[in-house]
Amino acid sequence: MLTEKALWGVPPDGFRKLTDGRGNRLIVREDRAGEIDFSICRNDRGGAPDYRYHGRSPIEAVRLRDGDTALVRPYRHGGLLRAFTRDCFFSRPPRPFRELAITEELRRRGLRTVEVYAACVQRVCGPFYRGCLVTRELRDAKDLWAALQEDPAGRGTLRSVLKATAETLRAMHREGVYHSDLNLKNILVRFTTDRVDGYVIDFDKASLFLGKVPPALAQKNLNRLRRSALKLDPEQRYLSAASWNEFLEFYHDATGA
């Protein structure tokens, strides 16, 4: 018999646990419980889905009553598992519930990341499930890879993007967060009239430490990010070796380290 913790993880304060009698489970933020239900995860609300974003699979954008937009990200395997298991998972607690809890904890610690509205698990058969995470759209933001491609000749813009990203990652490590899949796609940069801010997302496989992340693991994170950049930009047109070194200088000089 599975325990409550194995089934649900540890939902943060302010979230509600729901079941539909068919083995499907939903954790939803209290103030969104009236408009986010199991249909948002099943994609059976009717009408043409709005796909404006793309991760490993299309991410649906859903307009809410107050004008905000919720992004529904389904979980997909990467690497070799993708060809065999696709969107079916077997983990306890389920990955969507774990990511919800970690992301909310990081927000509590003051780190810049997205707001989570809900996490949903649909039973497939036996212990296997499909899952999705529902987050609030971060307006005026784009992933780091898109930002780097936008204006490679604009040194002022590039410098601001590198500085914002470096400061965010240094704060993440200072708060004891190790991101095991750090890449250019799960770092967001948000442009406002007078500044650029960095955000990190996709924490379902993150590890939390008491105190700072050990230096060797922090370096491993940075190395992982560099490999991601070289994979997407092997000719280093958008993130040159000189720009990477500038990013590292910003990282090591970040205040509060």
HELIX and SHEET records of a PDB file:
HELIX    1   1 GLU A    4  TRP A    8  1                                   5    
HELIX    2   2 GLU A   30  ARG A   32  5                                   3    
HELIX    3   3 PHE A   38  ARG A   42  1                                   5    
HELIX    4   4 GLY A   79  LEU A   81  5                                   3    
HELIX    5   5 ARG A   82  THR A   85  1                                   4    
HELIX    6   6 ARG A   95  ARG A  108  1                                  14    
HELIX    7   7 LEU A  144  GLU A  150  1                                   7    
HELIX    8   8 ARG A  155  ARG A  174  1                                  20    
HELIX    9   9 PRO A  215  LEU A  232  1                                  18    
HELIX   10  10 ALA A  241  ASP A  253  1                                  13    
SHEET    1   A 7 PHE A  15  THR A  19  0                                        
SHEET    2   A 7 ARG A  25  ARG A  29 -1                                        
SHEET    3   A 7 VAL A 116  CYS A 125 -1                                        
SHEET    4   A 7 PHE A 128  ARG A 136 -1                                        
SHEET    5   A 7 THR A  69  PRO A  74 -1                                        
SHEET    6   A 7 PRO A  58  ARG A  63 -1                                        
SHEET    7   A 7 ASP A  50  HIS A  54 -1                                        
SHEET    1   B 3 ALA A 141  ASP A 143  0                                        
SHEET    2   B 3 ILE A 187  PHE A 191 -1                                        
SHEET    3   B 3 VAL A 196  VAL A 200 -1                                        
SHEET    1   C 2 VAL A 177  TYR A 178  0                                        
SHEET    2   C 2 SER A 207  LEU A 208 -1                                        
END                                                                             
